Amino acid sequence: MSVTVTPDQLDGYAGQIRANAGSALQTMQEYRNAHCVDYTGLTGLLHLLRVPLGVMSDWGSQLMTAAADKLWLTADNLAGTAQSYRDLDLAAADELWRTVFDAPADHRETDADSPATGYTRGAVITLAVPAPRSDSVEMVNNVYSALELPNRIATWVLGWNPLEKGVPWAIGEFGQLYRIGEAWNELEHAFIAIGTDLTTGMDTLSVHWDSSESGDSGASAAFDHHIRESWVPAMNACGQLCDLFQQLCEQMAAAFQEMVHELLFILNFYGRKIKAAAKVLTELTSLSFKAVWNIKKLVSALYHAVVDLYELTVLKIEMFVECAETLVAAGVALRNHIRGDFEVMQSS
């Protein structure tokens, strides 16, 4: 069996792996803590999403921690392999040269440095901070406009404006969901960058380590397979998971927008009917058939507005909750897959 190896090169790549396990993944973890669990503005109905968003964030954190731990182990094993090569070489050299030559006792050898070159300090992770968003401002103003008349009446009766703080709290800031999604998108590219960095380092190491003979796989081939067929796909899979989290956040935001827009449509539709009937009533000077007819229209419009708003609100909230539960279920299924619950059903 022929072995071509430069132990310093193995140490060099081990250092690159440690850099990814340390600084790169640590930077990503800190970024996740700052931006993927920022629930500012998720009030009212959006508050329901804090639980599934937390599940997503916890899974992302666990994956980063597991990746860091396993990369450290891979780096330690590679460094140990380098030391094993040195130990084997030392033992062989001692056996040969001590039996052939007898060096003077005062002789000291001169060590020439052979530094490993071509390795990086880990993937360059540059994560952009998602810009603040205020997507709900126009929607809040539309609700104010649709409820202007009943709000005036309520303000006159109560002595304070019930919509002033109630509407912004109820609607919240759904743009924050897009912001969290953008943060997951940044982490997606970061995972892919680590995979690319591992590939680049393996390309460099492969030139300096070859323990194969006649096509048989040796330690170098096994390690090459471990990096290229295990670690690189794993980093890409983590990136794909972050992309899934981004899409789920955007789906939640879109579903919430749709719900509020439909509620606004009903408010505006029946609001115009109520205003028209109320206007006619204010212009009448006596109780007549026309007055009675407009009173009937006013009561009918109010009744249908309340009924339709209630039914649509219940329907949309149920849909929104189902979306949130889908998000959680996807996370649990992924967890089960990662921990190997389906391995017994896989063909060997």
Secondary structure, DSSP 8 states (H G I E B T S, - for coil): ---EE-HHHHHHHHHHHHHIIIIIHHHHHHHHHHHTS--TT--GGGGGGHHHHHHHHHHHHHHHHHHHHHHHHHHHHHHHHHHHHHHHHHHHHHHHHHHH----TT-----------S--SS------------THHHHHHHHHHHTHHHHHHHHHHHSS-THHHHHHHHH--THHHHHHHHHHHHHHHHHHHHHHHHHHHHHHHHHHEE--BTTB--HHHHHHHIIIIIIHHHHHHHHHHHHHHHHHHHHHHHHHHHHHHHHHHHHHHHHHHHHHHHHHHHH--S--HHHHHHHHHHHHHHHHHHHHHHHHHHHHHHHHHHHHHHHHHHHHHHHHHHTTTTGGGS--
